[in-house]
Amino acid sequence: MSDDESEEEDAPAVELGEGPDVEGAPLSRITARLTWGIEHSTIVEREGDSVVRTPDGPQQLSEIMVDINETYFSDRHEFTEAVRGVISEGPVPTES
């Protein structure tokens, strides 16, 4: 059995419903497009126009980055923690 097969068996199946759309991209999708370590200014330059899903509704990443004082992120986790410190965590509202 390959590693891919074992990962598929371990992951629970999640069915997507017919509910309303959620505006913006998950933060994990944006972080996957970046290479780590990376500077604050480079993130804004490359992904600043991206819209992130937040509990307060969709927000442009460049607006979130204004409230982050770090100048360099050594890894994805460090960046994610900084962003979550600004946007918090919680349910993401859907369109009605």
GIDA-V480113 format. One record per residue. RES is the residue in one small letter. PHI is phi in degrees with one decimal (NA if undefined). D_CENTER is the distance of its C-alpha to the mean C-alpha in Angstrom with 2 decimals. Layout:
BEGIN
RES,PHI,D_CENTER + RES,PHI,D_CENTER
END
This chain:
BEGIN
m,NA,31.78 + s,-82.4,28.95 + d,-61.7,25.71 + d,-62.3,23.87 + e,-65.8,26.28 + s,-67.7,25.95 + e,-64.7,22.14 + e,-65.2,22.59 + e,-70.7,25.29 + d,-76.7,23.38 + a,-79.6,20.33 + p,-70.0,21.22 + a,-77.6,21.44 + v,-124.4,19.41 + e,-92.0,20.96 + l,-86.8,19.24 + g,-91.9,21.42 + e,-99.3,22.90 + g,-73.9,21.11 + p,-69.0,19.80 + d,-73.1,16.85 + v,-113.0,13.54 + e,-79.6,12.78 + g,96.3,9.60 + a,-108.5,6.76 + p,-64.4,4.19 + l,-57.3,0.51 + s,-62.5,3.53 + r,-66.8,5.45 + i,-69.4,5.24 + t,-65.2,5.93 + a,-67.9,8.41 + r,-85.0,10.20 + l,-105.7,11.13 + t,-108.8,14.10 + w,-105.0,14.52 + g,-63.3,16.45 + i,-150.3,15.61 + e,-83.7,16.84 + h,-52.0,15.26 + s,-63.7,17.30 + t,-69.2,16.25 + i,-61.4,12.53 + v,-62.3,13.85 + e,-63.9,16.33 + r,-82.7,14.26 + e,-123.6,11.06 + g,-57.7,12.43 + d,-80.8,13.31 + s,-66.8,9.96 + v,-102.9,9.46 + v,-103.1,6.46 + r,-73.8,7.54 + t,-136.8,9.15 + p,-60.9,12.37 + d,-94.3,14.34 + g,100.8,13.42 + p,-64.5,11.48 + q,-137.2,11.32 + q,-71.9,11.50 + l,-58.2,9.48 + s,-61.6,13.03 + e,-70.3,14.16 + i,-67.4,11.70 + m,-64.4,12.70 + v,-59.4,16.30 + d,-89.4,16.14 + i,-106.7,15.03 + n,-90.5,18.27 + e,-67.9,17.30 + t,-101.1,18.59 + y,-148.6,17.36 + f,-119.4,14.67 + s,-75.6,16.39 + d,-152.2,13.59 + r,-59.2,9.93 + h,-61.5,10.75 + e,-60.4,12.38 + f,-65.9,9.65 + t,-59.7,7.16 + e,-62.4,10.42 + a,-64.1,11.32 + v,-65.7,8.49 + r,-63.3,9.08 + g,-65.3,12.67 + v,-90.0,12.53 + i,-93.4,10.77 + s,65.0,12.01 + e,-125.9,11.36 + g,156.8,13.23 + p,-63.5,13.84 + v,-96.0,12.27 + p,-66.7,15.34 + t,-109.0,16.57 + e,-71.4,19.02 + s,-94.4,22.60
END
